[in-house]
């Protein structure tokens, strides 16, 4: 019975392969243009950051931390942790990883926040995209590398696209949660004062949902960093490469140092996104 059942295998894999073969055959030029364009921009930003002396860039980041939070602890942590990364010899890889994470987070927030707002205002839209979001968050991360590698080739671009696919459900879900949880009393008060739908969005809904949206930003950054090692398998530069080399050669020292650099970057990015304050002193 089992042999008979498996003999009539549903050709799911064959259909998927045929789809990717069709895309690669007829739209190779489009995927190549996207890959070349994104690669040019990413490499340009990375080269610009690499051209800045490490001590100068660290000082700029420490000054930005002070301007955002008005607290000496975060600038001191930036100086201490990043100088440790420089001392370990992973500064260049850390900048490459930072570039990848910044691009992935920017794309995720640019697409995810408007989509979450639209889903909160149109429940049928969220009902339709919720299974897709569940699928994107449950598929093993290695699976994302197969289609992106086929369509975009080796390099930073397939790693970036895989990271975006993996991380974008977080800002969509949390933006939807923040906007949909706005109390009806606030909306009714805004409508009573004659606010339009646009004014309700910008002056009532988004301010109330901002902490939840910022939580989505933090989650997006953490998820992007978790893809660093995976992206190295398709040729993406950054801290993932030394981790993969350490795994292949069982180099404990390299693995610990590269892993520590990833943890340092994760902690600093998380602290940067915690309740930024542009003026005054935090109570």
DRENDO-1510 file (C-alpha; in Angstrom, 1 decimal, always signed):
<recs>
REC; n; res; u; v; w
REC; 1; UNK; +0.0; +0.0; +0.0 .
REC; 2; UNK; +2.8; +2.4; +0.9 .
REC; 3; UNK; +4.7; +1.6; -2.3 .
REC; 4; UNK; +1.6; +2.2; -4.4 .
REC; 5; UNK; +0.9; +5.5; -2.7 .
REC; 6; UNK; +4.4; +6.8; -3.1 .
REC; 7; UNK; +4.5; +5.7; -6.7 .
REC; 8; UNK; +2.0; +8.4; -7.6 .
REC; 9; UNK; +4.2; +11.2; -6.2 .
REC; 10; UNK; +2.7; +14.7; -6.5 .
REC; 11; UNK; +5.3; +16.6; -8.6 .
REC; 12; UNK; +5.7; +19.6; -6.2 .
REC; 13; UNK; +9.5; +19.8; -6.6 .
REC; 14; UNK; +9.3; +19.3; -10.4 .
REC; 15; UNK; +6.8; +22.1; -10.7 .
REC; 16; UNK; +8.9; +24.4; -8.6 .
REC; 17; UNK; +12.0; +23.6; -10.6 .
REC; 18; UNK; +10.1; +24.3; -13.8 .
REC; 19; UNK; +9.0; +27.7; -12.5 .
REC; 20; UNK; +12.5; +28.7; -11.6 .
REC; 21; UNK; +13.8; +27.4; -14.9 .
REC; 22; UNK; +11.2; +29.6; -16.7 .
REC; 23; UNK; +12.1; +32.6; -14.7 .
REC; 24; UNK; +15.8; +32.1; -15.2 .
REC; 25; UNK; +15.3; +31.6; -18.9 .
REC; 26; UNK; +13.0; +34.4; -19.7 .
REC; 27; UNK; +13.7; +37.0; -17.0 .
REC; 28; UNK; +17.4; +36.5; -16.5 .
REC; 29; UNK; +18.1; +40.1; -17.6 .
REC; 30; UNK; +15.7; +41.5; -15.0 .
REC; 31; UNK; +17.3; +39.5; -12.1 .
REC; 32; UNK; +20.7; +40.4; -13.4 .
REC; 33; UNK; +19.8; +44.1; -13.5 .
REC; 34; UNK; +18.5; +43.9; -9.9 .
REC; 35; UNK; +21.6; +42.1; -8.7 .
REC; 36; UNK; +23.9; +44.5; -10.4 .
REC; 37; UNK; +22.0; +47.6; -9.2 .
REC; 38; UNK; +21.7; +46.5; -5.6 .
REC; 39; UNK; +25.3; +45.2; -5.6 .
REC; 40; UNK; +26.6; +48.5; -6.9 .
REC; 41; UNK; +24.8; +50.5; -4.1 .
REC; 42; UNK; +25.7; +48.1; -1.3 .
REC; 43; UNK; +29.3; +48.0; -2.4 .
REC; 44; UNK; +29.4; +51.8; -2.7 .
REC; 45; UNK; +28.1; +52.3; +0.8 .
REC; 46; UNK; +30.4; +49.6; +2.2 .
REC; 47; UNK; +33.4; +51.1; +0.4 .
REC; 48; UNK; +32.5; +54.6; +1.8 .
REC; 49; UNK; +32.3; +53.2; +5.4 .
REC; 50; UNK; +35.5; +51.3; +4.9 .
REC; 51; UNK; +37.3; +54.4; +3.7 .
REC; 52; UNK; +36.6; +56.2; +7.0 .
REC; 53; UNK; +39.4; +55.4; +9.6 .
REC; 54; UNK; +38.0; +53.1; +12.2 .
REC; 55; UNK; +38.7; +55.4; +15.2 .
REC; 56; UNK; +37.0; +58.3; +13.4 .
REC; 57; UNK; +33.9; +56.2; +12.5 .
REC; 58; UNK; +33.8; +54.8; +16.1 .
REC; 59; UNK; +33.9; +58.4; +17.4 .
REC; 60; UNK; +31.1; +59.4; +15.1 .
REC; 61; UNK; +28.9; +56.5; +16.2 .
REC; 62; UNK; +29.6; +57.4; +19.9 .
REC; 63; UNK; +28.6; +61.0; +19.2 .
REC; 64; UNK; +25.4; +59.8; +17.5 .
REC; 65; UNK; +24.7; +57.6; +20.5 .
REC; 66; UNK; +25.1; +60.6; +22.8 .
REC; 67; UNK; +22.9; +62.8; +20.6 .
REC; 68; UNK; +20.1; +60.2; +20.6 .
REC; 69; UNK; +20.1; +59.1; +24.2 .
REC; 70; UNK; +21.9; +61.8; +26.2 .
REC; 71; UNK; +23.4; +59.1; +28.4 .
REC; 72; UNK; +27.2; +58.4; +28.8 .
REC; 73; UNK; +26.7; +54.7; +29.1 .
REC; 74; UNK; +25.8; +54.0; +25.5 .
REC; 75; UNK; +28.7; +56.0; +24.0 .
REC; 76; UNK; +31.1; +54.3; +26.4 .
REC; 77; UNK; +29.8; +50.9; +25.3 .
REC; 78; UNK; +30.2; +51.9; +21.7 .
REC; 79; UNK; +33.8; +53.0; +22.2 .
REC; 80; UNK; +34.7; +49.9; +24.3 .
REC; 81; UNK; +33.0; +47.2; +22.2 .
REC; 82; UNK; +34.0; +48.6; +18.8 .
REC; 83; UNK; +37.6; +49.1; +19.9 .
REC; 84; UNK; +37.5; +45.4; +21.0 .
REC; 85; UNK; +36.3; +44.5; +17.5 .
REC; 86; UNK; +39.2; +46.5; +16.0 .
REC; 87; UNK; +41.6; +44.8; +18.4 .
REC; 88; UNK; +40.4; +41.3; +17.4 .
REC; 89; UNK; +40.9; +42.2; +13.7 .
REC; 90; UNK; +37.3; +41.9; +12.6 .
REC; 91; UNK; +36.6; +45.6; +11.8 .
REC; 92; UNK; +36.3; +45.2; +8.1 .
REC; 93; UNK; +33.9; +42.2; +8.4 .
REC; 94; UNK; +31.9; +44.0; +11.0 .
REC; 95; UNK; +31.4; +47.0; +8.7 .
REC; 96; UNK; +30.3; +44.7; +5.9 .
REC; 97; UNK; +27.8; +43.0; +8.2 .
REC; 98; UNK; +26.6; +46.4; +9.4 .
REC; 99; UNK; +26.0; +47.5; +5.8 .
REC; 100; UNK; +24.0; +44.4; +5.0 .
REC; 101; UNK; +21.9; +44.7; +8.1 .
REC; 102; UNK; +21.2; +48.4; +7.5 .
REC; 103; UNK; +20.1; +47.8; +3.9 .
REC; 104; UNK; +17.9; +44.8; +5.0 .
REC; 105; UNK; +16.3; +46.7; +7.8 .
REC; 106; UNK; +15.7; +49.8; +5.7 .
REC; 107; UNK; +13.9; +47.7; +3.0 .
REC; 108; UNK; +11.9; +45.7; +5.6 .
REC; 109; UNK; +10.7; +48.8; +7.4 .
REC; 110; UNK; +10.0; +50.7; +4.1 .
REC; 111; UNK; +7.8; +47.9; +2.9 .
REC; 112; UNK; +6.6; +46.4; +6.2 .
REC; 113; UNK; +5.3; +49.5; +7.9 .
REC; 114; UNK; +2.9; +50.7; +5.1 .
REC; 115; UNK; +1.8; +47.1; +4.6 .
REC; 116; UNK; +1.1; +46.7; +8.3 .
REC; 117; UNK; -0.9; +50.0; +8.3 .
REC; 118; UNK; -2.9; +48.9; +5.3 .
REC; 119; UNK; -3.6; +45.5; +6.9 .
REC; 120; UNK; -4.8; +47.2; +10.1 .
REC; 121; UNK; -7.2; +49.3; +8.1 .
REC; 122; UNK; -8.4; +46.5; +5.9 .
REC; 123; UNK; -8.9; +43.3; +7.9 .
REC; 124; UNK; -9.4; +41.2; +4.8 .
REC; 125; UNK; -5.9; +42.1; +3.7 .
REC; 126; UNK; -4.4; +40.8; +6.9 .
REC; 127; UNK; -6.5; +37.7; +6.7 .
REC; 128; UNK; -5.0; +37.1; +3.2 .
REC; 129; UNK; -1.4; +37.8; +4.1 .
REC; 130; UNK; -1.3; +36.1; +7.5 .
REC; 131; UNK; -0.7; +32.6; +6.0 .
REC; 132; UNK; +2.1; +34.0; +3.9 .
REC; 133; UNK; +3.7; +35.6; +6.9 .
REC; 134; UNK; +3.4; +32.3; +8.8 .
REC; 135; UNK; +5.0; +30.5; +5.9 .
REC; 136; UNK; +7.9; +33.0; +5.7 .
REC; 137; UNK; +8.6; +32.6; +9.4 .
REC; 138; UNK; +8.4; +28.8; +9.6 .
REC; 139; UNK; +10.4; +27.8; +6.4 .
REC; 140; UNK; +14.0; +27.0; +7.4 .
REC; 141; UNK; +16.3; +29.8; +6.6 .
REC; 142; UNK; +18.5; +27.6; +4.4 .
REC; 143; UNK; +15.6; +27.1; +2.0 .
REC; 144; UNK; +15.6; +30.8; +1.1 .
REC; 145; UNK; +19.1; +30.5; -0.2 .
REC; 146; UNK; +18.2; +28.1; -3.0 .
REC; 147; UNK; +15.9; +30.3; -5.1 .
REC; 148; UNK; +17.9; +33.5; -4.5 .
REC; 149; UNK; +21.1; +31.8; -5.4 .
REC; 150; UNK; +19.6; +30.5; -8.6 .
REC; 151; UNK; +18.0; +33.9; -9.6 .
REC; 152; UNK; +20.6; +36.3; -8.4 .
REC; 153; UNK; +23.9; +34.4; -8.3 .
REC; 154; UNK; +26.6; +34.6; -5.6 .
REC; 155; UNK; +27.3; +37.8; -3.6 .
REC; 156; UNK; +25.7; +40.2; -1.2 .
REC; 157; UNK; +22.4; +40.5; -3.1 .
REC; 158; UNK; +21.1; +37.0; -2.6 .
REC; 159; UNK; +22.1; +37.3; +1.1 .
REC; 160; UNK; +20.3; +40.6; +1.3 .
REC; 161; UNK; +17.1; +39.3; -0.4 .
REC; 162; UNK; +17.1; +36.2; +1.8 .
REC; 163; UNK; +17.5; +38.3; +4.8 .
REC; 164; UNK; +14.6; +40.6; +3.8 .
REC; 165; UNK; +12.3; +37.7; +3.2 .
REC; 166; UNK; +13.1; +36.2; +6.5 .
REC; 167; UNK; +12.9; +39.5; +8.6 .
REC; 168; UNK; +10.0; +41.4; +7.0 .
REC; 169; UNK; +7.1; +39.6; +8.7 .
REC; 170; UNK; +8.2; +41.1; +12.1 .
REC; 171; UNK; +7.6; +44.8; +11.1 .
REC; 172; UNK; +4.4; +43.9; +9.3 .
REC; 173; UNK; +2.9; +42.0; +12.2 .
REC; 174; UNK; +4.0; +44.5; +14.9 .
REC; 175; UNK; +2.8; +47.5; +12.9 .
REC; 176; UNK; -0.5; +45.8; +12.3 .
REC; 177; UNK; -0.7; +45.1; +16.1 .
REC; 178; UNK; +0.2; +48.7; +17.1 .
REC; 179; UNK; -2.2; +50.4; +14.7 .
REC; 180; UNK; -5.1; +48.0; +15.2 .
REC; 181; UNK; -4.8; +48.3; +19.0 .
REC; 182; UNK; -5.4; +52.1; +19.1 .
REC; 183; UNK; -8.3; +52.7; +21.5 .
REC; 184; UNK; -11.6; +53.6; +19.8 .
REC; 185; UNK; -11.9; +56.5; +22.2 .
REC; 186; UNK; -8.9; +58.2; +20.7 .
REC; 187; UNK; -10.2; +57.7; +17.2 .
REC; 188; UNK; -13.6; +59.0; +18.2 .
REC; 189; UNK; -12.1; +62.0; +19.9 .
REC; 190; UNK; -10.0; +62.8; +16.7 .
REC; 191; UNK; -13.1; +62.5; +14.5 .
REC; 192; UNK; -15.1; +64.7; +16.9 .
REC; 193; UNK; -12.5; +67.5; +16.3 .
REC; 194; UNK; -12.9; +67.1; +12.6 .
REC; 195; UNK; -9.7; +65.2; +11.8 .
REC; 196; UNK; -9.4; +63.5; +8.4 .
REC; 197; UNK; -8.3; +59.9; +7.9 .
REC; 198; UNK; -4.8; +61.1; +7.1 .
REC; 199; UNK; -4.7; +63.3; +10.2 .
REC; 200; UNK; -6.0; +60.4; +12.3 .
REC; 201; UNK; -3.2; +58.2; +11.0 .
REC; 202; UNK; -0.3; +60.7; +11.5 .
REC; 203; UNK; -1.5; +62.4; +14.7 .
REC; 204; UNK; -3.3; +59.6; +16.5 .
REC; 205; UNK; -2.6; +56.1; +15.3 .
REC; 206; UNK; +1.1; +56.2; +14.5 .
REC; 207; UNK; +2.1; +58.1; +17.7 .
REC; 208; UNK; +0.1; +55.5; +19.8 .
REC; 209; UNK; +1.6; +52.6; +17.8 .
REC; 210; UNK; +5.2; +54.0; +17.7 .
REC; 211; UNK; +6.5; +51.8; +20.6 .
REC; 212; UNK; +5.2; +48.7; +18.9 .
REC; 213; UNK; +6.7; +49.8; +15.6 .
REC; 214; UNK; +10.0; +50.4; +17.3 .
REC; 215; UNK; +9.8; +46.9; +18.7 .
REC; 216; UNK; +9.3; +45.7; +15.1 .
REC; 217; UNK; +12.4; +47.6; +14.1 .
REC; 218; UNK; +14.5; +45.9; +16.9 .
REC; 219; UNK; +13.1; +42.5; +15.9 .
REC; 220; UNK; +14.0; +43.2; +12.3 .
REC; 221; UNK; +17.6; +44.0; +13.2 .
REC; 222; UNK; +17.9; +40.9; +15.3 .
REC; 223; UNK; +16.5; +38.7; +12.6 .
REC; 224; UNK; +18.7; +40.3; +10.0 .
REC; 225; UNK; +21.8; +39.6; +12.2 .
REC; 226; UNK; +20.7; +36.0; +12.6 .
REC; 227; UNK; +20.9; +35.6; +8.8 .
REC; 228; UNK; +24.5; +36.8; +8.7 .
REC; 229; UNK; +26.1; +33.3; +8.9 .
REC; 230; UNK; +23.5; +31.9; +6.5 .
REC; 231; UNK; +24.1; +34.6; +4.0 .
REC; 232; UNK; +27.8; +33.8; +4.0 .
REC; 233; UNK; +27.0; +30.4; +2.4 .
REC; 234; UNK; +25.9; +32.3; -0.8 .
REC; 235; UNK; +29.0; +34.5; -1.0 .
REC; 236; UNK; +27.8; +37.4; +1.2 .
REC; 237; UNK; +30.7; +39.2; +2.9 .
REC; 238; UNK; +30.8; +39.9; +6.6 .
REC; 239; UNK; +31.2; +38.2; +9.9 .
REC; 240; UNK; +29.5; +35.1; +8.6 .
REC; 241; UNK; +32.5; +34.1; +6.5 .
REC; 242; UNK; +34.9; +33.6; +9.5 .
REC; 243; UNK; +32.2; +31.7; +11.3 .
REC; 244; UNK; +31.7; +29.4; +8.4 .
REC; 245; UNK; +35.5; +29.0; +8.1 .
REC; 246; UNK; +35.8; +28.3; +11.8 .
REC; 247; UNK; +33.0; +25.6; +11.5 .
REC; 248; UNK; +34.7; +23.9; +8.5 .
REC; 249; UNK; +38.1; +23.9; +10.1 .
REC; 250; UNK; +36.9; +23.4; +13.8 .
REC; 251; UNK; +38.8; +26.6; +14.7 .
REC; 252; UNK; +37.4; +27.4; +18.1 .
REC; 253; UNK; +39.4; +30.6; +18.5 .
REC; 254; UNK; +38.1; +32.1; +15.2 .
REC; 255; UNK; +34.6; +31.0; +16.0 .
REC; 256; UNK; +34.5; +32.6; +19.4 .
REC; 257; UNK; +36.0; +35.9; +18.2 .
REC; 258; UNK; +33.7; +36.2; +15.1 .
REC; 259; UNK; +30.7; +35.2; +17.3 .
REC; 260; UNK; +31.7; +37.8; +19.8 .
REC; 261; UNK; +31.8; +40.5; +17.1 .
REC; 262; UNK; +28.3; +39.5; +16.0 .
REC; 263; UNK; +27.0; +39.7; +19.6 .
REC; 264; UNK; +28.7; +43.1; +20.0 .
REC; 265; UNK; +27.0; +44.4; +16.9 .
REC; 266; UNK; +23.6; +43.0; +17.9 .
REC; 267; UNK; +23.8; +44.7; +21.4 .
REC; 268; UNK; +24.8; +48.1; +20.0 .
REC; 269; UNK; +22.2; +48.1; +17.3 .
REC; 270; UNK; +19.6; +47.1; +19.8 .
REC; 271; UNK; +20.6; +49.9; +22.3 .
REC; 272; UNK; +20.6; +52.4; +19.5 .
REC; 273; UNK; +17.0; +51.7; +18.7 .
REC; 274; UNK; +15.8; +51.8; +22.4 .
REC; 275; UNK; +13.7; +55.0; +22.9 .
REC; 276; UNK; +15.8; +57.5; +21.0 .
REC; 277; UNK; +15.7; +61.0; +22.6 .
REC; 278; UNK; +16.8; +63.9; +20.5 .
REC; 279; UNK; +16.8; +66.6; +23.2 .
REC; 280; UNK; +16.8; +67.0; +26.9 .
REC; 281; UNK; +17.9; +64.4; +29.6 .
REC; 282; UNK; +16.2; +61.1; +30.1 .
REC; 283; UNK; +14.4; +60.8; +33.4 .
</recs>
